[in-house]
Amino acid sequence: MTIGEADAADCLQQLRTDDYDRYLCTVLAPPSQRAGLAALYALNLDVAKIREQVHEPMLGQIRLQWWREAVDELKAGRPRSQPALRVLAQTGAAATLDIGVLQKLLDAREQDFRPEALATLSDLVTYAADTGGALQRLALGLLGESEPEVTTAGEAVGTAWALIGLVRAVPFHVASGRPVLAQDLVLRAGLAVSDIAPGSAALSRAVAEVMAVATPMLRQGRMVRAPRQALPVMMLGRLARQYARAIERAGYDPFAPQLALSPLRRQWSVVLGAMMGRG
């Protein structure tokens, strides 16, 4: 196994361990595109995990700046010695990356290091669009998909995926002392700190508002019949709809155990979607 192959295998394994849903979608990609796609997602994982790896916001900002500079150098043909960056360079995927969109994703991650929640639900949606939506756009670009209708649908799916992820992450954020959702949601729901617990009606009201935004985005993504080459990216919408239904069935309680879908169920969903050619 060459160094490049080892880096690609490391990126794919990172997905399998830390982002299993995207791993399932990525393995649908042709081998010639799979490594670049896995590297992009691994890069996103490394950036998303910064907040959990640092104790001081300033240290997180420093790491984020490292990624900003690394992305600029990648585009200039000088990849830093980091597995995802090396794979993106070696596979030629870096040449097709929209660096402006990637830098916008990195800028959005600054919110992760702020002590206060975003002010409004609209701000929360913007954050989701600039992270999950942007990542979908970048991934579609790596697969050679540039049709505006498909790209728009992909961004909608990615934004909804990020919003659903924020809902599912509420228990983790509470445990780690991080802000939950958005300030105006908390006020409208009458949500006190003591209410952020399993079975809280106020918390369910806040979550229902988030899902009322995410669900139409998933429908928008499904309405577009994406070409087969885009399926490894658009398949995420199929999994997102399953999570959305689980949240609804749980009464919008983010602490409900049924929100954790089994690996086998997710595998079968992706296999079925691939057989039908629909994400």
N, C-alpha and C positions, 0 to 999 in steps of 0.2 A: 504494500500500500504506500503510495507516494504521500508527501506532506500535504498536498492539496486534497487528496482523497481522505486523509485522516481529519483534516479540518472540516470537510463537508460532513463526514460521519459524526464528528463532535457536535456540529450544529444541529443535525437531525436528531441526535440523541438528547440534546438539550431540550428540543421541542417535545420529544416523547416524554421527558421527565416533567417539564414545567409548563407546557402548553399543549396538552394532549389533543385537544380539539383541532388546533391548527396542524398538528402532526398528522392526524388522520386525513385532513384535506390535502396536505402537501404530498403525501405518498401517491396521490392520484396523478401528480404531474409527471410528464415524461422525464426520464433520467437526465436528459440534457438541460432541463430547466429546474429540476428538483433541488439541486445544490444551491443555486442562487436564491431560490425562494426560501429555503430553510435558513440560509445565511441572513436574509433580510429579517425574518421572524426572530432569529436568534439575537440579532442586533437590537431589535425592539425589546426583547426580553431583558437584555442586559441593562438597557436604559430604564425600563419600567421597574427593575428591582433595585435601582440605586437607593430609593427612599428607605427600603428595608435594611440596607447595608451600612448606612451612616447614622451617626448619633447627632450630628450637627448639620443644620440646613446649609451652612457655608460649604461643608465638605461635599454635599450633594451638588451644589452649584459648580464646584470645581470639577467634579466628574462629568457633569453635563457639558461644561465648556470643553473638556477633553474630547467628547464625542463630536461637538460642533466642529472643532479643528480637524478631527480625524476624518469626518465626512468631506470637508473641503479638500483635504489632502488625497482622499480616495478618488475624488473626481479629477484631481490633477494628475492621477497616475502614480501617486506615492502612498500606497496603503500602509498603515501602521501594522506592527506585528501583533495582530489580534485575529483569531480564527475567522470570525464572520467577515471582517474587512478583507482578509486574504482571499476568502472564497469569492466574494463579490468581485474582486479584482481579477482573479484567475479565470473565472467563468465568463468574464465579459459583461456580467450583469451590471457592474458599476456604470458602464457606458450608457445604459438605458434608464438608470435611476433619475428621477426628477429631484435634483438636490434641493430645490426650493421647497418642495413639499416635505422632504425629509427634515430639513432645517426647521420648518414650521412645526413638525411633530416634536422635535427636540425643544423648541421654545415653549410649546404647550406643557411640557413636562415640568416646567418651573413651578407650576401650581402644586406639584407634589411636595414641595419643600416649604409651603406656606402654612402657618398654624391655623388659619381660619378657613372655613368652608367657602366655596364660591357663593356669590351674593344671590344669584337667581337661577331658576331652572333653565332659563335661556343660556346663561353662562355655562351651566353643566352640559347642555347640548353642544355648545361650541367646543368645549373641552373634549367631549366624546368625538366630535367630527374631526378635530385637529389631531387626535391620536388614532382611534380605531378607524375612522373614515379615511384618514390620510394613509394609513397602513394598507388598507384595501386598494386604494388608488395606486400606490407604489407596487403592490404585488401584481395587480392586473397589468401594469406596465411591463413588469419583468416577463410576463407570459405573452407579451406582444399584443395585448388587447388595448385599443385606444378608441373604440367606438364610444362617442359621448353618452349614448343611452345606457350602455353597459357600465361605463365608468361611474355615471351618476347613481345607477342602481347599486353598484358595488360600494360606493361611499355611504349610501343609505344603510346598507347591511352592516358595514363596519361601524357606523355611528351607533346603530341600535345594539350591536354586539358590545360596544364599550359601555353603553348605558346599562345593559343587563348585567355586565360584569361589575359595575359599581354597586348595583343592587345586591348581587350575590356576595360582594365583598364587605357588606355592612358589618357582619359579625367580626370579621378580621380587623376592620378599621376601629370598631368599638374596643376590641381587646388591646389594640396597640395605641389607643388614645388619639386617633386621627379624626378629623372632622367627617361628618356623615352627610352626604348628598348636598343640598344647597340651603342657604339661610332662609330664603322666602318659603321654601317647602316646609321647613321646620315650623315657621310661624303660622302658615295656613293650617297645618295639621295640628297645631297646638301641642307640638312635640317637645317635651322636657327631657333632660338628660336621663332621668329615671325611667322614661318611657321607652328608651332604646333597648328593648329586651324582647325575648320571644313572646308572641301573642299580643303585642301592643297594638291597639286599634289605631292610635295616632301614627305610629310608624307605618302601618299598612296603608293608611291614607296617603302618606308621603310617597311611598313606593308606587302606589297605584297611579299617582300623577306622572311619575317617571315612565312607567310602562305605557301610559296613554300616549306618550310621545314616541316611544320605541316601537310599539306594535305596528302603527301605520308605515313606518320605515321598512319593516320586514315585509309588509305586503307590497310596498313599492319595489323592493328587490325581487320579489317572486314574480311580479307581473312581467318582467323582462326575461325573455327566453335567451339566455346568454349562450354564445357558441361554446362548443365542447372544450376549446382550448382554455376558456376562462373558468371551467368547472372547479379546478382545484382551489380557486379563490372564492367563487360564489357559493360553494358547498357550505361555507360557514353560516350562510343564512338558514340552511336546513337545521343545523344544530341550534342556532339562536332561537328559532321558532319552538323547538322542544323545550328549551330553558324558559321561554316566555310562557308557554302553556303550564309548565310546572309551577312557576311563580303565581300565575292566576289561580291554579287549583289549590295552592297553599294559602289562599286568601291574602296574597301580597305580603306574607310574613317572610322576611329574608332569613330568618333563623330556622325555618322549617326544614327538616331533614330530607324531604323529597326533592329539594332543589338540586341535590347532588345526583346527577344522572349516572348510572353505572357505565363503566367502560364498554361493556358488551352492547348495551343499548345504543351507545353512540357509534360504535363500530358498525352495527347493523344498519343504522340510519344512513351512514355515509355509503356503505355498500349498495343499499337500495337506491339511493340518489344517483350513484354512478351508473347503475344498471338502467335507470330511467333517463339518464342524461339531464337531470334537473337538480339544481341546488335548492 
